[in-house]
Amino acid sequence: MERAKLTYDELLNEADELRYQLEEATDTIEAIRTGQVDALIVQGDSGHQLYTLKTADQTYRMFIEKMNEGAVTLNKEGLILYSNSRFAEMLNMPLEKVIGLSFNIFILPDHKVKFDALIKAAWQAECKEEVDLLSKNNGPVHCLLSCNTLELDEGTALSLILTDLTIQKDTEKQLKLRNEQLAEAQSATEKLNDELEDTVRDRTVDLVISREHFKLLANNIPQMTWTNQPDGQVDFYNSQWYNYTGLDLHAINNSWQLVTHPDDLMLTNEKFDHALQTGEVFEVENRYKRADGTYRWHLNRAVPLRDEAGKILFWVGTATDIEDQKKEIEKKDEFIGIASHELKTPLTSLKGYLQLIGLKKESLPNGVKQYLDKSIGSLNKLQRLVNDLLDVSKIQAGRLEYAMHPVNLTELVRGCTENVRHVYPGYNFENHAEAGLVVNGNEERLEQVLMNLINNAVKYSPVNKNIVIDAAKHNDHIRVSVADNGIGLSAGQKGKIFERFYRVEDKKYMSSGLGMGLYISQEIIKNHHGLIGVDSELGKGSTFYFDLPAI
Ligand code: ADP
């Protein structure tokens, strides 16, 4: 029967028949794939052919289904008899469309020759080759094809296992990239290392140069210099040190102790230990023995050099010869002593004469009376100045001596407060002294100290004019204090005001004085086995005090 002559019904019937066959084929494939049947009939050149899988038990099929590789069986004509799902996935096609097709059509055209040769060889012996598959819409898939013959009941078939090499290739690519990056990093590290070595070399040269600089500088300044380790050990003296002391070049360490005047050694050691413990600047005046055996005064200073973290690396010290200055000061002290002594006698006579004139005050004209009062006032000031100068020279000569008796401090404070209330009517003085406070001392000298503190409180309190005087017993000592709300002192000034002739250089508050009062007061209190001090804050006021042993 010719096709063209088929009736419409016949065509419908044939279509139904074909649909039925297709469904049957799909079911068969599914049945084979899942292991429900072991055989397949394929229409070949020589009619229908039946294929069964010899070892096709369910376990193996499951195994093949779950494999990560594609698995395919081909007949002699290259038709796909069986495929697992993975192979269909690699082709990006539904599984049922793959079965029965020629494997050849899935090979990249460029690889066809290679593939044909492989298949030909595979029928003879097991072999492998890398080829690219054509995946639908997804471009080529690079695979390793492993071929094996398979004995089926109806004849030999070819089994192909396809391993997707894309990931492996990607990994290789990544690995290559990483290796390149590693090599790059390695070469950068080597470069850095070379640079570092260069820097170290340069720094070493710099260090040597800077050490030589230091030595050159140290050996060419007039002062003696040295450096100490953080623990105080000396590790360098400049050439002046050896020239001056005549010590052996190898006598490093603490050879300075050998040439320090025995009377200055204790103080020097104390100050040096204090500096090492606190990290504060070391400063002391002492005498060093010269090579010819004579001692000369030196001003020693050592400062610590610290790293970024503040740790002391070493100390740099200098000793400056101040023998000539000391001599000059001695001469000046001597002059002050003589001059003040010489001034004292005529001043006393002058005061006597003025007092005599004062006896006849009533008979004097008013204008002269005024001049007389002013003259006596100026003379008192002059006398106080000369007395202070005399005291300073006595202190320098170690001759500030006086008799000691029990002194009623309560009375002393009361008397001084009364006195200053008259002298400074614009100020308000509060007296908080406890009753019955007695010490062993020199009344006149203690009054001199207290008056000096009160006069200073007045002098340095130009605005707030309230001054509090206190005296109280604290355990074994009595403290007398004078508190003002005046200009106050900075921490740096506080440390210096008890020095001889020291005055704070502040033009705004400059007042008369020579900077002797506190120096003399300190010496007097020291002679009383006491202590003088100050608590002060710049701009807020000061409290000067002295402590004396209670009896
Ligand atoms: P003088 O008052 O004659 O200058 P002193 O030895 O009595 O000398 O005082 C030394 C320095 O201490 C003063 O010049 C002043 O700068 C400072 N000083 C003293 N007393 C006070 C005080 N109460 N308030 C602020 N500064 C003071």
Residues whose N, C-alpha, C, O or C-beta is under 5 A from the ligand:
A	BS01	ADP	N456 A457 Y460 G486 G488 I497 Y502 R503 V504 S512 G513 L514 G515 M516 G517 L518 Y519 S542
